[in-house]
């Protein structure tokens, strides 16, 4: 169910018409920590890869995902805000099921990163991170995509410097560079993405 949800919200951000060669990644757990200098995710486990090299859906313990963002440019860690583009974004495989053994994608956030606070009806505070990434594929080609990570269970006091990631999803396009209108569509899609995530978190 988590994979279906993440696929749906990421599809809003990057229309499938512009991305015919998508590869979808799902990750779970890992520690998300942060300060005004930026957010950092470490030790998140890659659990699903779909569409890589025509292999179809691969599930299991497949590798890891990590990232850093740029510095906080507006808002706050507690109440949500925006982090600068830049930083790093790395997906690593372990060779299971035919996926590469080593770095699959190495890149950076190509636009500002949104950090959204959501308070559920029981008072528990959660956070959602969304952003666009670009970088280098394992075969040396340039790729672009979008990522959404849902950081759950910050308690009723909110973010206190670190928390455990509930789930994350990344879609990367392995074809040629996206159409000129894609970045504009990403901004529009992100509005819908945040609305859907908020409804899920309230459930």
MARDOMAR-739131 format. One record per residue (C-alpha): x, y, z; residue number from 1; residue in three letters. Coordinates in Angstrom, 2 decimals, decimal comma. Last residue first. Layout:
# residues N
east; north; up; nr; rest
X; Y; Z; NUM; ala
...
***
This chain:
# residues 203
east; north; up; nr; rest
-6,21; 8,99; 8,41; 203; unk
-4,78; 12,47; 9,03; 202; unk
-1,42; 11,42; 7,60; 201; unk
-3,01; 10,19; 4,38; 200; unk
-4,98; 13,43; 3,92; 199; unk
-1,82; 15,46; 4,43; 198; unk
0,03; 13,36; 1,88; 197; unk
-2,69; 13,98; -0,69; 196; unk
-2,58; 17,73; -0,15; 195; unk
1,23; 17,82; -0,28; 194; unk
1,21; 16,05; -3,63; 193; unk
-1,42; 18,35; -5,10; 192; unk
0,78; 21,39; -4,44; 191; unk
3,82; 19,47; -5,63; 190; unk
2,17; 18,88; -8,99; 189; unk
2,12; 22,59; -9,81; 188; unk
5,81; 23,01; -8,99; 187; unk
6,71; 19,87; -10,91; 186; unk
4,67; 21,05; -13,88; 185; unk
6,85; 24,15; -14,13; 184; unk
9,93; 21,92; -14,09; 183; unk
8,43; 19,74; -16,81; 182; unk
7,61; 22,51; -19,27; 181; unk
10,94; 22,33; -21,09; 180; unk
10,59; 18,57; -21,77; 179; unk
12,75; 16,32; -19,66; 178; unk
16,38; 15,43; -20,50; 177; unk
16,79; 12,13; -22,34; 176; unk
15,70; 8,83; -20,83; 175; unk
16,53; 7,44; -17,38; 174; unk
13,82; 9,23; -15,40; 173; unk
14,13; 8,84; -11,65; 172; unk
11,22; 8,34; -9,25; 171; unk
11,95; 8,42; -5,52; 170; unk
9,83; 7,20; -2,61; 169; unk
10,26; 7,34; 1,14; 168; unk
8,84; 5,69; 4,21; 167; unk
8,65; 6,02; 7,99; 166; unk
11,89; 7,91; 8,57; 165; unk
13,06; 7,90; 12,18; 164; unk
13,57; 11,22; 13,94; 163; unk
16,28; 13,82; 14,61; 162; unk
16,82; 17,33; 15,92; 161; unk
13,79; 17,73; 18,15; 160; unk
11,03; 17,80; 15,55; 159; unk
7,60; 18,13; 17,14; 158; unk
6,48; 18,23; 20,77; 157; unk
3,46; 16,00; 20,21; 156; unk
5,55; 13,13; 18,94; 155; unk
7,81; 13,25; 15,88; 154; unk
6,07; 10,12; 14,67; 153; unk
6,68; 10,11; 10,91; 152; unk
9,09; 11,42; 8,32; 151; unk
7,48; 10,99; 4,92; 150; unk
9,97; 11,21; 2,08; 149; unk
9,10; 12,32; -1,44; 148; unk
11,62; 12,35; -4,27; 147; unk
11,51; 13,65; -7,83; 146; unk
13,49; 12,95; -10,95; 145; unk
16,31; 13,76; -13,32; 144; unk
19,00; 11,69; -15,05; 143; unk
22,39; 12,26; -16,69; 142; unk
24,12; 9,24; -18,21; 141; unk
27,22; 7,63; -16,68; 140; unk
26,01; 4,02; -16,60; 139; unk
25,25; 4,19; -12,85; 138; unk
23,07; 7,25; -13,42; 137; unk
24,40; 10,76; -12,74; 136; unk
22,56; 13,68; -11,20; 135; unk
19,27; 15,50; -10,77; 134; unk
16,83; 15,77; -7,87; 133; unk
13,50; 17,50; -7,31; 132; unk
12,12; 17,92; -3,80; 131; unk
9,62; 16,83; -1,19; 130; unk
9,94; 16,32; 2,57; 129; unk
6,91; 15,55; 4,74; 128; unk
6,81; 15,94; 8,51; 127; unk
4,68; 14,48; 11,29; 126; unk
3,29; 15,88; 14,55; 125; unk
1,14; 13,80; 16,89; 124; unk
-1,81; 15,78; 18,28; 123; unk
-4,38; 12,99; 17,97; 122; unk
-6,01; 14,73; 14,99; 121; unk
-2,72; 14,78; 13,09; 120; unk
-0,37; 17,76; 12,98; 119; unk
1,46; 18,13; 9,65; 118; unk
4,73; 20,03; 9,15; 117; unk
6,08; 20,50; 5,62; 116; unk
9,75; 20,57; 4,60; 115; unk
10,04; 21,65; 0,93; 114; unk
13,40; 21,37; -0,83; 113; unk
14,60; 24,16; -3,13; 112; unk
15,60; 22,99; -6,64; 111; unk
18,16; 20,62; -8,17; 110; unk
18,67; 18,49; -5,06; 109; unk
21,89; 16,60; -5,74; 108; unk
23,19; 13,56; -7,52; 107; unk
24,60; 10,08; -7,38; 106; unk
22,44; 7,23; -8,65; 105; unk
23,02; 3,47; -8,78; 104; unk
26,15; 3,45; -6,59; 103; unk
27,39; -0,07; -5,98; 102; unk
26,23; -3,57; -6,86; 101; unk
23,84; -2,82; -9,71; 100; unk
20,36; -4,42; -9,68; 99; unk
20,22; -8,01; -10,90; 98; unk
18,02; -9,46; -8,19; 97; unk
20,35; -8,41; -5,37; 96; unk
23,52; -6,57; -6,42; 95; unk
23,86; -4,44; -3,28; 94; unk
22,47; -1,15; -4,61; 93; unk
23,31; 2,43; -3,60; 92; unk
21,13; 5,52; -4,00; 91; unk
22,82; 8,86; -3,28; 90; unk
21,47; 12,41; -2,96; 89; unk
23,86; 15,22; -2,04; 88; unk
23,62; 18,87; -1,01; 87; unk
22,31; 21,45; -3,43; 86; unk
19,01; 23,27; -3,39; 85; unk
18,21; 25,40; -0,36; 84; unk
15,88; 24,24; 2,39; 83; unk
12,33; 25,50; 2,81; 82; unk
10,09; 25,58; 5,87; 81; unk
8,14; 23,55; 8,37; 80; unk
7,04; 24,33; 11,92; 79; unk
9,78; 22,71; 14,00; 78; unk
12,66; 22,82; 11,54; 77; unk
11,90; 26,46; 10,81; 76; unk
10,61; 28,79; 8,10; 75; unk
12,90; 30,09; 5,37; 74; unk
16,35; 29,44; 3,90; 73; unk
17,40; 26,32; 5,82; 72; unk
20,75; 25,18; 4,42; 71; unk
21,25; 22,81; 1,49; 70; unk
20,06; 19,25; 1,68; 69; unk
21,84; 16,00; 2,55; 68; unk
20,97; 12,56; 1,27; 67; unk
21,06; 8,82; 1,85; 66; unk
19,58; 5,67; 0,31; 65; unk
20,52; 2,05; 0,87; 64; unk
20,74; -1,38; -0,70; 63; unk
18,40; -4,10; -1,92; 62; unk
17,01; -5,85; 1,15; 61; unk
13,93; -7,27; -0,49; 60; unk
11,74; -6,46; -3,46; 59; unk
12,36; -6,25; -7,21; 58; unk
9,56; -5,05; -9,49; 57; unk
10,30; -5,31; -13,21; 56; unk
13,76; -6,20; -14,49; 55; unk
13,54; -4,06; -17,63; 54; unk
16,82; -2,33; -16,82; 53; unk
15,42; -0,79; -13,62; 52; unk
11,63; -0,58; -13,79; 51; unk
10,74; -1,10; -10,12; 50; unk
13,11; -1,07; -7,15; 49; unk
11,84; -1,93; -3,67; 48; unk
13,38; -2,17; -0,17; 47; unk
16,22; 0,39; -0,09; 46; unk
17,05; 0,79; 3,61; 45; unk
17,62; 4,29; 5,01; 44; unk
20,96; 4,33; 6,85; 43; unk
21,43; 8,11; 6,78; 42; unk
19,21; 11,12; 5,99; 41; unk
20,59; 14,63; 6,54; 40; unk
18,72; 17,95; 6,70; 39; unk
20,37; 21,37; 6,47; 38; unk
22,63; 23,94; 8,17; 37; unk
19,69; 25,27; 10,22; 36; unk
19,68; 21,86; 11,89; 35; unk
18,68; 18,37; 10,88; 34; unk
18,48; 14,65; 11,41; 33; unk
16,64; 11,94; 9,50; 32; unk
17,63; 8,48; 10,71; 31; unk
16,92; 5,43; 8,59; 30; unk
13,67; 3,54; 8,18; 29; unk
12,19; 2,68; 4,78; 28; unk
13,03; 3,08; 1,09; 27; unk
11,14; 2,82; -2,17; 26; unk
12,70; 3,38; -5,61; 25; unk
10,89; 3,83; -8,93; 24; unk
12,61; 3,81; -12,33; 23; unk
10,85; 5,85; -14,98; 22; unk
11,42; 5,57; -18,71; 21; unk
8,35; 7,29; -20,21; 20; unk
8,80; 10,48; -18,22; 19; unk
7,20; 13,51; -19,89; 18; unk
3,87; 11,75; -20,41; 17; unk
4,22; 10,25; -16,95; 16; unk
3,71; 13,66; -15,35; 15; unk
6,31; 14,49; -12,67; 14; unk
4,88; 15,88; -9,44; 13; unk
1,54; 14,12; -9,67; 12; unk
3,29; 10,84; -10,50; 11; unk
5,22; 11,23; -7,25; 10; unk
1,96; 11,25; -5,33; 9; unk
0,65; 8,12; -7,00; 8; unk
3,90; 6,16; -6,78; 7; unk
4,16; 6,99; -3,07; 6; unk
0,65; 5,70; -2,42; 5; unk
1,15; 2,50; -4,38; 4; unk
4,43; 1,82; -2,58; 3; unk
2,84; 2,40; 0,84; 2; unk
0,00; 0,00; 0,00; 1; unk
***
